[in-house]
Amino acid sequence: MANPKLNSTEIQERLNNIEAIYQDYIKKIDVIRGQEKDILASFIKKMEAKKIDEIRHSIQTDYK
C-alpha cells in the first residue's frame, strides 16, 4: 500500500515536533552532564580530604 503524500503544513508540523523532541533531549543530556560534574567534584573533594587526613596522621605519628 502506498504512503499518502504529506502536504507542506504536515511536513512542517512533523519537523517542528522532531525539533522539539531533539531540544528536549539536549536539555536532559545537559542536566545529566551537570549532575556528572557535581558527582565527580564531590568525589574529588572527598578524596582530597581523605588524603589530607592521611598526610596529617602520618606527620603526627612521625613527630610523637
Buried (B, 14 or more C-beta within 10 A) or exposed (E): EEEEEEEEEEEEEEEEEEEEEEEEEEEEEEEEEEEEEEEEEEEEEEEEEEEEEEEEEEEEEEEE
